[in-house]
Amino acid sequence: MLEVKLHDIGEGMTEGEVIQYLVKVGDSVITDQPLVEVGTDKMVAELSSPCSGRVKEISIEPGEIIQVGTTLIYLEADSDVKTEKKPLIEAKQDTKKEIVTPSEQVKKSSATIFHRVLAAPYTRKIARDNNINLEDVRATDPSGRVTEEDVYRFLQGQQTREQTVIDIQQVAVIQEISDEIPFRGIRKKIAEKMTKSLFTIPHVTHFDEINMTNLFKIRQELKLSGESVSVPAFLIKALVISLKDFPIFNAELDEENSRILLKKNYHIGIATNTESGLIVPVIHDVDKKSIKEINKDVKELTERAIAGKLQPFEMKNSTFTVSNVGPLGSTGATPIINYPETALIAFHKTKKRPIVNEQDEIVIGHIMTLSMAFDHRVADGATAVAFTNRFASLIEQPHKLIMEMI
């Protein structure tokens, strides 16, 4: 009998929450088949079967918080299953070999192939509650992930030409599901961390405006020359340069030892909205990277975060976090700091507005608003204003940004 235990799926994790089982007692499983989904404070991971066999017992209920080393499932491996030996005479009589055509062989072999559809735990719950095989549901997301909207569309018959009317019972099921969302997994961990941050750190939010006109011109010139670089890449580079000038914001307060730790590394967290909740992938050592490299990292990390493919180390050790909510239409907010960091900056919507230039002429400019939340125990308002002024000067006059990198 083999035991499937919760092991350390992150860096130094001590406990996890059992989200859901992907098998039940009596099921036959194959090697590496996902058995159970377990949530940590950073991610939802799947524990796979170490061998082929049969599920004999499930020892922990979904929703329970367990320690690393706890046994979740007992498996009976195929190698442990004893089969009765047939009499020698019968074995001799059964000498005729079965003739299998290539097409039949394909059918037989395909029956043992395990295919895992990419979907969030809540999406899987909706499918299970409605007896839907996720392999039958067409994913509309470019990543191939099946979303709850895809499942609802399948229920409503929008993916099959044959079904034109929704069964009344199905409508009732949809209505019932839409009234209740499980509060667990990543969403629950986010809530716990945000609550700790808000009730531990005295937040102060500073607002400012940045003239993006010159930066947009440089981006357009680069685009015409064949180089496409996102706005966040420039913003993050300017941010790191500003943090070097104001290291108090790249710091962590150690209350127990009454000291402020000024971090020597510049690891920038990128707040990313995903189906599972807010995830913060981290670009490490940003001060050592070019704008082009930062652009590549932002794109790749964001895509993997949305697809749920981030590795644990890609979500750890951030020293400062940014939230780019402008593309969503945000014009302002009072963000919560990513504890235990000292500050967070949110970039909001950029609008075309009439402005007065240095020649006292009224022209149209591209103005972006930002909000910076900071820990008032560590820094003061005047320092925060000086910090954002430094940041604004690098963005509004991009030649300064270039000079800083030489």
Solvent accessible surface area in square Angstrom, and as a share of the most:
residue,aa,sasa,rsa
1,M,129,0.58
2,L,71,0.36
3,E,82,0.37
4,V,11,0.06
5,K,96,0.41
6,L,1,0.01
7,H,99,0.44
8,D,66,0.34
9,I,27,0.14
10,G,22,0.21
11,E,95,0.43
12,G,60,0.58
13,M,31,0.14
14,T,92,0.53
15,E,70,0.31
16,G,2,0.02
17,E,6,0.03
18,V,0,0.00
19,I,3,0.02
20,Q,7,0.03
21,Y,26,0.10
22,L,44,0.22
23,V,14,0.08
24,K,136,0.58
25,V,85,0.49
26,G,35,0.34
27,D,36,0.19
28,S,76,0.49
29,V,5,0.03
30,I,64,0.33
31,T,68,0.40
32,D,105,0.54
33,Q,22,0.10
34,P,13,0.08
35,L,0,0.00
36,V,0,0.00
37,E,5,0.02
38,V,0,0.00
39,G,1,0.01
40,T,9,0.05
41,D,91,0.47
42,K,56,0.24
43,M,37,0.16
44,V,42,0.24
45,A,16,0.12
46,E,69,0.31
47,L,3,0.01
48,S,50,0.32
49,S,2,0.01
50,P,79,0.49
51,C,25,0.15
52,S,37,0.24
53,G,4,0.04
54,R,114,0.42
55,V,1,0.01
56,K,89,0.38
57,E,86,0.38
58,I,50,0.25
59,S,48,0.31
60,I,26,0.13
61,E,117,0.53
62,P,65,0.41
63,G,36,0.35
64,E,75,0.34
65,I,81,0.41
66,I,11,0.06
67,Q,102,0.45
68,V,58,0.34
69,G,41,0.40
70,T,41,0.24
71,T,21,0.12
72,L,0,0.00
73,I,0,0.00
74,Y,59,0.23
75,L,0,0.00
76,E,46,0.21
77,A,8,0.06
78,D,87,0.45
79,S,105,0.68
80,D,72,0.37
81,V,72,0.42
82,K,192,0.81
83,T,115,0.67
84,E,168,0.75
85,K,193,0.82
86,K,142,0.60
87,P,84,0.53
88,L,126,0.63
89,I,124,0.63
90,E,77,0.35
91,A,52,0.40
92,K,130,0.55
93,Q,140,0.62
94,D,104,0.54
95,T,102,0.59
96,K,179,0.76
97,K,175,0.74
98,E,130,0.58
99,I,157,0.80
100,V,50,0.28
101,T,65,0.38
102,P,112,0.70
103,S,71,0.46
104,E,78,0.35
105,Q,93,0.41
106,V,95,0.55
107,K,145,0.61
108,K,104,0.44
109,S,52,0.34
110,S,55,0.36
111,A,86,0.67
112,T,94,0.54
113,I,125,0.63
114,F,79,0.33
115,H,117,0.52
116,R,69,0.25
117,V,19,0.11
118,L,58,0.29
119,A,8,0.06
120,A,7,0.05
121,P,26,0.17
122,Y,43,0.16
123,T,0,0.00
124,R,16,0.06
125,K,62,0.26
126,I,1,0.00
127,A,2,0.02
128,R,113,0.41
129,D,76,0.39
130,N,25,0.13
131,N,145,0.75
132,I,22,0.11
133,N,86,0.44
134,L,19,0.09
135,E,96,0.43
136,D,90,0.47
137,V,11,0.06
138,R,151,0.55
139,A,32,0.25
140,T,66,0.38
141,D,44,0.23
142,P,139,0.88
143,S,48,0.31
144,G,38,0.37
145,R,23,0.08
146,V,3,0.02
147,T,23,0.14
148,E,44,0.20
149,E,90,0.41
150,D,0,0.00
151,V,0,0.00
152,Y,39,0.15
153,R,72,0.26
154,F,50,0.21
155,L,7,0.03
156,Q,59,0.26
157,G,9,0.09
158,Q,120,0.54
159,Q,45,0.20
160,T,57,0.33
161,R,232,0.85
162,E,152,0.68
163,Q,64,0.29
164,T,117,0.68
165,V,119,0.68
166,I,55,0.28
167,D,72,0.37
168,I,150,0.76
169,Q,140,0.62
170,Q,54,0.24
171,V,75,0.43
172,A,61,0.47
173,V,48,0.28
174,I,27,0.14
175,Q,108,0.48
176,E,124,0.56
177,I,21,0.11
178,S,65,0.42
179,D,109,0.56
180,E,122,0.55
181,I,130,0.66
182,P,35,0.22
183,F,124,0.51
184,R,71,0.26
185,G,4,0.04
186,I,15,0.07
187,R,114,0.42
188,K,70,0.30
189,K,30,0.13
190,I,22,0.11
191,A,32,0.24
192,E,85,0.38
193,K,69,0.29
194,M,45,0.20
195,T,72,0.42
196,K,108,0.46
197,S,0,0.00
198,L,90,0.45
199,F,169,0.70
200,T,48,0.28
201,I,5,0.03
202,P,60,0.37
203,H,47,0.21
204,V,50,0.29
205,T,34,0.20
206,H,33,0.15
207,F,107,0.45
208,D,38,0.20
209,E,81,0.36
210,I,0,0.00
211,N,42,0.21
212,M,1,0.00
213,T,27,0.15
214,N,67,0.34
215,L,1,0.00
216,F,53,0.22
217,K,120,0.51
218,I,46,0.23
219,R,75,0.27
220,Q,92,0.41
221,E,112,0.50
222,L,57,0.29
223,K,127,0.54
224,L,139,0.69
225,S,82,0.53
226,G,68,0.65
227,E,68,0.30
228,S,82,0.53
229,V,15,0.08
230,S,37,0.24
231,V,29,0.16
232,P,28,0.18
233,A,0,0.00
234,F,11,0.05
235,L,1,0.01
236,I,3,0.01
237,K,16,0.07
238,A,0,0.00
239,L,0,0.00
240,V,2,0.01
241,I,20,0.10
242,S,0,0.00
243,L,0,0.00
244,K,103,0.44
245,D,73,0.38
246,F,46,0.19
247,P,53,0.34
248,I,42,0.22
249,F,0,0.00
250,N,0,0.00
251,A,2,0.02
252,E,45,0.20
253,L,45,0.22
254,D,25,0.13
255,E,105,0.47
256,E,160,0.72
257,N,88,0.45
258,S,102,0.66
259,R,125,0.46
260,I,70,0.35
261,L,57,0.29
262,L,94,0.47
263,K,65,0.28
264,K,186,0.79
265,N,79,0.40
266,Y,21,0.08
267,H,18,0.08
268,I,0,0.00
269,G,0,0.00
270,I,16,0.08
271,A,21,0.16
272,T,10,0.06
273,N,112,0.57
274,T,17,0.10
275,E,69,0.31
276,S,40,0.26
277,G,2,0.02
278,L,70,0.35
279,I,16,0.08
280,V,32,0.19
281,P,0,0.00
282,V,5,0.03
283,I,2,0.01
284,H,50,0.22
285,D,45,0.23
286,V,0,0.00
287,D,38,0.20
288,K,156,0.66
289,K,55,0.23
290,S,51,0.33
291,I,21,0.11
292,K,129,0.55
293,E,87,0.39
294,I,0,0.00
295,N,29,0.15
296,K,116,0.49
297,D,30,0.15
298,V,20,0.11
299,K,127,0.54
300,E,63,0.28
301,L,14,0.07
302,T,39,0.23
303,E,95,0.43
304,R,79,0.29
305,A,6,0.04
306,I,72,0.37
307,A,8,0.06
308,G,56,0.54
309,K,112,0.47
310,L,12,0.06
311,Q,94,0.42
312,P,25,0.16
313,F,115,0.48
314,E,17,0.08
315,M,9,0.04
316,K,46,0.20
317,N,109,0.56
318,S,23,0.15
319,T,8,0.05
320,F,0,0.00
321,T,1,0.01
322,V,4,0.03
323,S,17,0.11
324,N,57,0.29
325,V,38,0.22
326,G,11,0.10
327,P,107,0.67
328,L,138,0.69
329,G,37,0.36
330,S,28,0.18
331,T,79,0.46
332,G,39,0.37
333,A,45,0.35
334,T,97,0.56
335,P,24,0.15
336,I,56,0.28
337,I,0,0.00
338,N,16,0.08
339,Y,56,0.21
340,P,60,0.38
341,E,8,0.04
342,T,2,0.01
343,A,0,0.00
344,L,11,0.06
345,I,0,0.00
346,A,3,0.03
347,F,2,0.01
348,H,3,0.01
349,K,85,0.36
350,T,44,0.26
351,K,92,0.39
352,K,144,0.61
353,R,89,0.33
354,P,94,0.59
355,I,37,0.19
356,V,99,0.57
357,N,42,0.21
358,E,166,0.75
359,Q,121,0.54
360,D,121,0.63
361,E,94,0.42
362,I,134,0.68
363,V,59,0.34
364,I,108,0.55
365,G,0,0.00
366,H,44,0.20
367,I,12,0.06
368,M,6,0.03
369,T,36,0.21
370,L,0,0.00
371,S,0,0.00
372,M,0,0.00
373,A,0,0.00
374,F,1,0.00
375,D,3,0.01
376,H,83,0.37
377,R,87,0.32
378,V,17,0.10
379,A,6,0.04
380,D,82,0.42
381,G,32,0.30
382,A,84,0.65
383,T,43,0.25
384,A,0,0.00
385,V,63,0.36
386,A,38,0.29
387,F,0,0.00
388,T,0,0.00
389,N,81,0.42
390,R,59,0.22
391,F,0,0.00
392,A,11,0.09
393,S,25,0.16
394,L,0,0.00
395,I,0,0.00
396,E,51,0.23
397,Q,70,0.31
398,P,9,0.06
399,H,109,0.48
400,K,73,0.31
401,L,3,0.01
402,I,89,0.45
403,M,125,0.56
404,E,84,0.37
405,M,76,0.34
406,I,160,0.81
